[in-house]
């Protein structure tokens, strides 16, 4: 058990290193000079050279990478070219907002997905099953940025229940758990929740109907267990896989919220990425991608480590 | 074949029974698909959308680029403009038909490219095996550490806006996934005895791969790739929606959704239309992929 965990943790190190290489290299794929974003086209040679030196762009690529990594490990992701502020601060503030959105969306999606999936699995082949399966197909096929627009039209314009944009009254950036702030979370979270909802419904439906067909369920029924007690056994058998899928979904939503954040002007990482891309702010782009991916890598690790803890069968394997 | 005929000696006169024509695997798949109502429905919808897109230059009622300042944002059902007009007064029906060309291409090309490159890399890695395989697969694991939307946005964002960069980004997102499917299918096949037999009888690796491996690998890869079509459609239009894909005034569903966003207060139906087309196409792709998957599954 301990050996497995250690192996899994060690395996994460090359992956994490690889992610830093890709995040760093991505930006150098970009055509043109990174300095074009700050230096005017007619800037004299000395100014450009001075800037190049200031940003360390005059050194070999490998040295640049090593320095960048060394600083990143110490929590320094450089300075944003557009704002001149440290990238770390900007990214962490945005990550908090995205985590809030993705977390709430995943929670909604997982709860609804589990209910729909369990119903569909229990009543396999019935009308209820077809309805639940249908809604999961819709969930995975719908372009969520469009769903966001449709929800805005319905619940913000026709029925003015929820605000269409922003993350709080008066453009304040400090989040609070009161209704005035939570109103802003409703539409983006609902929109984003559709993705995990569809996937979890599919997973739970397959797991539940598989489990119900196994012999031990028939044995339990023969012994006269109430259907409620049998349900508990089904839950025990499906929970580990569902938890693993749900955990990864939070990670996918962290990266996948870019489009939804743009629709609702949610001040998260997606918003930051968008700004970084269109202002050609390379340090900010690198930093945001790196932080999001590291988050995903760690989440993957946690899921893999937690799974055998809740599912004793996997520990023995 | 009944048990008696198997036991009969070869000299015995064969009973005058006409054997049923043996059906190939693909004929069987086609038979299953033919009886699948969902496959007909989704295939029909797709065909309609594709036909409208392909024939747009000849059958569309108006010019997709010609606007009119006095006819901006007409509602759905206006005389002469059945689906209204956009923010520059261009006919929505025309632009949606023309937009399908770009959106479908941007959805299908990355999957096709990933199918080709992914199969090549996957079969190579799986067939060669050993350290080379491990090196390739571990390198691709790194791309798995990126959520796919983030990877697509990051690559096309770094490369800069534009349609070709968008296609490159999406292809790079899908290749590792296809490689994984192709590699694991190849690994399963190459351990089988008949591959060993082919090698011992002197077939060179390319012949073995072409004749014996590909037939077993392309099936699962094809099924997986059809499932990617809907994801690719949504992602491609999403990139255009962010302003990273097709540039205006080119009609494309994602981009149209973006430019019409400001109109949701004045004319919500028209603003939501391009997204509805993305949705219908992607759901049709998904349902057809489901049908193809179950038709190609030999266990069913």
Interface residues (C-beta under 8 A of the other chain):
Chain A: X14 X15 X16 X18 X19 X21 X22 X23 X26 X27 X29 X30 X31 X137 X138 X140 X141 X142 X143 X145 X146 X149 X150 X152 X153 X157 X158 X251 X252 X254 X255 X256 X258 X259 X262 X263 X273 X274 X276 X277 X278 X285 X289 X292 X293 X296 X297 X300
Chain B: X138 X139 X141 X142 X143 X145 X146 X147 X148 X149 X150 X151 X153 X154 X155 X157 X158 X159 X160 X230 X234 X237 X238 X241 X242 X243 X244 X257 X261 X264 X265 X268 X271 X272 X274 X275 X276 X278 X279 X282 X283 X285 X286 X287 X290
